[in-house]
Amino acid sequence: MRSLVILIVIFLFQSTFAFADCVVDDHLKFKSYNFRIENDYFNKQDANYTSGVIFSGVTHDFKSMTGNECLPTVMQLHGKILSFLDGNILKKEEGISKNIYFNAYQRMYTPTDDKTSILVRDDRPYSGIVALDVGVNERHRDHSNDTQVLDSKQFTLGVIGPLSFVRQSQNIVHDALNVYRASGWDNQLGTEPALMYMFERKIKTDMQQSNYTPGISKDLIRFYGFKVGNISTSANVGFEGRYGLNIPNDFGSAADYSGCDNTAPASGTIQSGKANSCVDKGDLLLPIPLGAHLFALTELTAVAYDFSLDGNLLENNHHVNKKPMVGKLSYGISSLIPIHNDKNLKLVAMQVIRSKEFEEQKRVHRYVSITVGLDF
């Protein structure tokens, strides 16, 4: 937790004061911040992916070409790498709306038997990660099949192992709850840098141009993508359905996916082949009226590498026999509440169920995700 708090403080400071070399009109200003807790305590479990703390944010849409110097300092290395992989990623392109997002997080993994100090060879390793994701959302319309498309391109930098301070974080929480401390942290994976590139595409048929769909409605978003790196190397495919009142014009409500929870760029309108935003600022107009909707997501992932199962990439240490395919079911409720000065308070509660991830695993894993956010 300490390393995550330090990362958040640095990020917020840099987000405010890191624009000395950037033209004023090109400053990237944030429009949304979210805080999310994921924990299996609510399901009376304390193993596998047992805890996650995530702080995230998203900028207003690009008004023009965005130079790397216009990013907060802590994001500029990510920006350079993304620009190297895609030379147009920080440029304003005709027919495409773009914004930038980040996720600063700490995640923790433990075996089921955490009362023994002996290495539990037939269960997943003790491990943890603290990292910063930086990505770009690119939204456009495909008129050939009347769909809206969101491409998310993301790069992650972080650290795996003791320097993630997950052991200390768990001890603080367990002490506060008067729960015993896990005894096997001396067996956790070693320290190594964490790097990963992710691409994901989401597609929906709703051609709504405003910032939300008035009244009762439903939508369906399908998605696919891949990750490459020593955090995870995998490919995924899935879909998400939503039903409720005043659904935002975004690409889903499951908070652990980019472009969801009203973080997608504006849909814009198409006039003479050019993209014009639905509002003058090029953003979704706030506040969205009071609304709530149910959502459910299902996903299938083919896994080639997962540090929390395969152990350190650079060492031959504790690992388990992972399953090549993993399924996930998420469902929950999301609500946007208009508050003072044209802002929205965002509340999301979600239950996540994951199929067995490795051969020795005794049962499927469940955890709860709770998000509180502010759109402004």
N, C-alpha and C positions, 0 to 999 in steps of 0.2 A: 504494500500500500504506500509506503514511504516513497519509493521510486516513482510510482504513478502520480502521487501528489506533487512531487518536484517537477515532473514532466508537464503536468497541467498548469502549474504556476508559471513555468518558463514559457509555455505556449501562449497563455493569455497575455503575459507581458510583451512577448514578441509580436503578438497579433496587433497590439496597440501602437508600438513604437518602432517597428522594423521597416519603415518605408522611406528612409532618408534619400535613397537613390531612385525613387519611383515618382513619376509624374502624378500629381494629386488626383487627376481624373481617372487614373488607372488603379488607384488603391482598391484592393479587394477587401470588402467589408463583409462581416459575417451577418447572417440573417436568422440563424437558428443554432441553439445549443441544446444538447441532450445529455442526461446522466442515466446510466442503466446499470442495474445490478442483476446478475444471473447466479442462482445458487440452488443446489439440490436439497438444502436444509428444509425447504417447504414441502418436499416430497419424502421427508424422513429418510434421506440417503446422505451419505457423506463419503463419496468415492467417485472415481473417474473424473469427468470434468465437474469439479465440485464447487468452483467459485470463479466469477468473472466480474470485474468492475471496469466500466467503459465510459469515457467522456468523449463526446463527439460534437462536431459543428460543421456547418455548411455556409458557403458564401452566397452573396447575391450573384445573379447571372453576369457573365462577362459583358461589358459594354464595348470593348475593343480588344485588340491584341494585348495579352497580359504577359509582361516580362517576368522572368524568374525573380528579379529584384523586387517585384511587387508582392511576393509571397512572404509571410513571416519567416524570419531567419531559420527557425527550427524546421521549416518545410522545404527550404531551398535545395537541399541535397536530393530529396525526393523529386522535386521539380526538375532538376537537371537530369536525373535518371529517366524520368518519364518523357522528357523532351528528347533525350537521346533515342529512346525506343519509338517515339512518334513525334516527328518534327512539327506537326500541326496542333499538338494537344493543347497548347496554351494560346492558340490563335483563335480569334473570332472568325467563324466560317459561315458562309451564306447558307441559310436553311437549317442551321444547327444552333440550339441553345446550350450553353455550357455553364457549369459552376464547379467549384472545388470543395471537397469535404475532407475531414480528418477523423480518425478514431484513435484515441490514446487509451491503451488498455493494459490490464494485468489479468492473466488467467492462470488457474491452478489445477493440477491433476494429481490424484492420489490413488493408491490401491484401496481395496475394501477393508482389509485388515491393517488399520493404522495404529494399533496398540502395541505391535511388536517392533523392536528395533532391528530385527533380522531382515535381510533382503528377502522380499516375497517374490520369488522367481516366476511363479505362475500368475502374476497379476501385473497390471501396468506400472511403470516406474513413477516414483515421485518426480514431478517436474513442474516448471512454471516458466512464464514468459512475460516480459513487459515490452511493449512495442508501440510504434506510431505508424498508422496507415495514412497515406495521403493519396487521394484519387481525384479523377475528373469525371463528372457525369456529362454525357453528350446526348442530347435529345433531338430527334428529328421525326418527320412523318414519312411513311412509305405509302405514297398514293397508289402504288400498283395493287396493294391489297388492303388499303384503308386501315392502316395500323399506325400506332405510335411506338417508337423504338427508343430505348434508353441503353446506351453503352457506357459501362463503368470500367475505367482503367486505373489500377491502383498499385502502388508500390509500398512495401512494408520494410521498415528497419527496426531492429530491436535486439534484445539479448535473451538467451535461454539459459537457465541454470540459477545458481545461487545469487547472482547479481540482479535477478528479477525480484528478489526479496519476498517471494511468495511465502516462504516459511515464516518470516517475521509477521507478515500480514495475517496469516492463519492464526498464529499465536495470539496476536492482539484481539482478534474477534473471538476466539475460543475463551480467552481469559475474561473478556467482557460478558460472555454468555455463561460463564462458570462451567465450561466444557473442558474435558481433558485435552491436553496437547498431543498431537500425533507424535509417535516415537521414532518414525523411520526416515526422517528428513536427511539424515547423514548419508542415505543411499540415493539421493536425488541425482538427476542427470548433471553432467558437468557444464561449465560455462562455455558458450560459443555464440558468435554473432548470429542474428536471425535476419534472413532476407527472403522476400517473396514478391512475385509479380502476379496480379490477378486481372483477368478480364471476365466480364459478365454482361450478357445481353438480355434485356427484358422487353417483352412485346405485349401490347394490349390492343384490343380492337376499338375501345372507347375513343371516339374522336372529339370528345368534349374540349372546348377551347377555354372555358372559364376555369377558375381555380378550384371548383368543386362541382359535383353533380347535385343539383337541388332535389330535396325530397328523398324518398326511398328508392334505392337503386342497387344494382349489383354489377360487378365486373370480374374479369378473369385475366390474370397476368401469367404468361409462361416465360420461362427463363432457362438459360444454359450458360456454361462458362468453364473456366479452368484456372488452376493455380500452379505456379512453378516456383519451387524454393525449398529451403531446408526447414520451413515451418510446416508446409504441406505441399505436396505435388499430387494434384487430383483433377478430376473433371466431374461436373455436376449438371443435372437437368431436373426441372420441376415446374410446378405451377402453384399459384395462389389465387383463391377466390375470396371475394368480399361481399357482404350484404348489410345494408343499414342506411342511416340517415346522413345526408350531406357528406358523402365520401369525397375526400380530397382528390384532386387530379394529379396523383403521383403514381408510383409503380409498386405499391404494396404497403402492408402495415407491419410485417414481421421486422422488428427493429434491427435485427442483425444482418440486414441486406442493404446495400447502398441504393439510393434512389427511392427509399421508402420513407414513411412518416413525413410526407410533405417536404422532402429534401431534394426532389427532382427539379431540374430547371423548368422554366415556364414552357408551356406547349406552343405558344405563339399562334399566329394566323398566317395563312399563305396567300400572298397577293402578288400576282405576276411573277411567280417563281421566287419571290423573296420572302424571308421570314421576318415578320414583325411581331413583337411581343404583344401579349394580350393586355398588358398595361404599359404605361410609359417607361417604367424602370426596368422592364424586361424580367419581371418576377411575378410569382403568384401573389395576387392581391390579398391583403389581410385586413381585418380578421375574417376567417371562415366562420359562418354561423355555427351555433351549437349543434353538435352532431355526435353520433356514436355508431360504430359498425362492428360486426363480427367478422373474423377472418380465419382462414385455415390454409395451411401450406403443406405440401408434400414434396420431398426431394430425394433423389437417388444419386449417390456419389461413388465414383470409382476411385479408389485410393491407391496410389503408387508409393507414397511416403507420408508419414505423419510422425513428427518428432516425439509426440507424447506416447507413441506406441513402439516406434522403431529405435528410439534412443538417439543419442547424438550422432550426427552425420560424420563428424570427424573422429569419433571414438567407437570402439567395439565394446559397448557397455550394455546394461540391462535393457532388454526389449522383450516384446511378446509377439505371438503369431497373429498379425492383424488380418482381418477379413478384407477381401478385395472390394466388396461392395457394402455400402452402409446406407440405410434408409433413415429418413427423419420426417416426423410429423409435428407441426406446430399449429396451435390454434389459440385464439384469444379475443380480446376486445380492445378497441382503440377509440379514444374520444378526443376531440378538439373543442376547447372551451374558450370563447372570446372573453378577453379581459381588458383592462384599462389601456388606453392609447393604441388601439388597433393592434393588439397582440393576441396570440393564441397560446393557451396553456395546453400541453399535450400529455395525455396519460395513456399508457399502454400496459396491459397485463397479458402475459403469454405463457402457455405451458408447452414445453418442448419434450418430445419423446424420441430417443435415438435407438436404433436397433443395435445389437451386439457388434462391437467394433473389433474384437479379437477373439480367438478361438477359446481362450480360457475364461472369458467373461461369463458370469453365472446368469445374469438377467439384463434386460434392456435398461437403459438409463433415462431418468427423468429429471428435469430441472425447471424452475420458474424464472422468467425474465420480467422485470418491472422497469419501465422507462418513464421518466419525468422530463419534459422538454419545454422550451419556450421558443416560439416563432415570433419574430419582430421585424 
